[in-house]
């Protein structure tokens, strides 16, 4: 074995551990993820070449153990005790007063210094390091005995397999919390939904479930983070004499510590910190359910001691509960400004998250069915900060006989138009976009926008006024506005009213593609509107086109075709279009050129990943110019999948279906050869 390889392995491990420290502990990475991945791949290659160099603390050895049949039990070297809770300022004041009495502080003139920190809502664990090496990880369990989750803990990149520096104790128990970030939780649930698997209710459940997987390879795929907050057993070395200094030392040894930890003085400092953290709670990328105050000096902690199984020197000051139980009385439908139908739970009033909640979102039909929520159920309601309250789950054990299942209506409860749900969308929508009162403001704003009818002076605030004053009921009414009534609106004078009427008159002369775009048909953007105009040449031709005929149009796939057909099949919409034409809105038809060669006609392409020489839109336009259809999803009908960097699941699906995959060079060759025909 070459000495150079051995030296390079040691150097790579040192570099990778350093960059983990920069990323997870300092939150200040020096290199991009791609460079980190390159270093890790180089180390993996060298260790494969020289297996004798592999050590248990190598960054490559985080995952590799076989799945367990069950977790074994571990007795903590020092108990992991629980904290008493405070739910009010008065209880915090009592905690401070008792500590001052015990430590013989003057109640008026002197103050205890506390270490204040967020109370993370995750899973408490204990890590044992011997001579700097991670030996084992265990859950809290009952405080005396926990479950051995060592192999899973090793997969968490934020937890060092080997401590940094040289002055750590020979045996050291580190206590902390495993959490899942909110951003990681949202991505995980997206993946779960795409795979048709169960989604998690909240980040805490996701973190706990991930850490208790019998197969560590599953844990390795989960976005888990770890924060240290205390030490247990310390042997063969020493630690500083205050809680905040201990945490600073843990950070020096490479262990992540929460950046919100702060030294405060007395009860006023504690309560001020509680309010500060409460104000920024919703901006944090992890869930917390309160703050923790700990007497900072370790010698004072020892003097205060314990009562029952909780320390006298620490207390958890909890936020108002964010989840409570109540009864679901009914489910109503709310129609949003874009036509989305949202089921809303009407609840028996319940105090949650600091306010009384009577309504909560149920998101959509899929979520209602997945959670099996029925009218009459006892449900758990969650409220986080300013986020709309949601129904998390139903409690099946409390379900009464006769609890009714719910189905979304097939007609809009506001305007009576047809309700449809497009493929690959979770939301059902009203198709009466030009007529529905719930969508009136949004449809007018879109109609008047610069890329649509470009009506200068008809801004969002004026649209709000016109609708609220009952002067406009549908789009056509804006062309019948009167000068005197306009001039009487807020911030409108006769001159600005006259300018608006002139702009409305000018806008009547438009183009077919602008008018199609102005209708606000779902899935039909500016480019698709232009394509439809050029392909069909007239509005009647577009309105009467079948789904099959629309799918033949470049840039129009099955979902877009379905949306267009449903829009024009809705009598309410066609009635408004006729009224617009009667008001004088007009355009010239487009001359259709069917003679242009279409060498890729009837061929279906999907473009995925990042291309280096062009954007995906540019690739799409180049293919469409040659007659190809470019869709967003892979199916058995797909002929080619163009793959750039990081293509994701579409490339995997194409391989499984045996579809031809083109790299970027192959795409260029295809475009060049096809254009030459």
BELJOKA-V753839 format. One line per field, one symbol per residue. phi: phi as a letter, one per 20 degrees, with the letter a starting at -180 (. if undefined). Layout:
phi=???
This chain:
phi=.fffffffgffffffffffffffeeelbfecfgffffffffffgfffffcgfefcfefgfdfcrffgefaeeeceffcgeeedfdddbffffffgfffffffemeffdeccfededbfefdbcfccdddclnefebcbffmendccefdgffgfeeffeffbfemcdeffcbeddacecdfffffffffffffgemdfeefbgffffffffdffdfffgfeefecccfcacdfccmrccfdcgffffffgffenefcffefbecdmfffffffgfffffdgfefebeccqccdcgfffffgfffmccldcffebbdeefggdcbebdeeacddddefdnfedfdeedfgbebmncedccbfdmafgffffelecfofecedccclefggceeaddffdfefnfefdcffecffecnffdccfgmdeeecfeegecfgfdgffffgfgefgeeelefneegffggffffemecdbgfffecfdgffffefgmcdfffffffffffffffecdffffgfffmfgmdefffffffffeenbfgfffefegfffffegmddgfffffffffffeggfffffffffffofbaefdfedeefgcfdgmeddcdcndeedbeffffffffffdnfeddecebfefecdeddflfmffffffffemefddeffffffffffffff
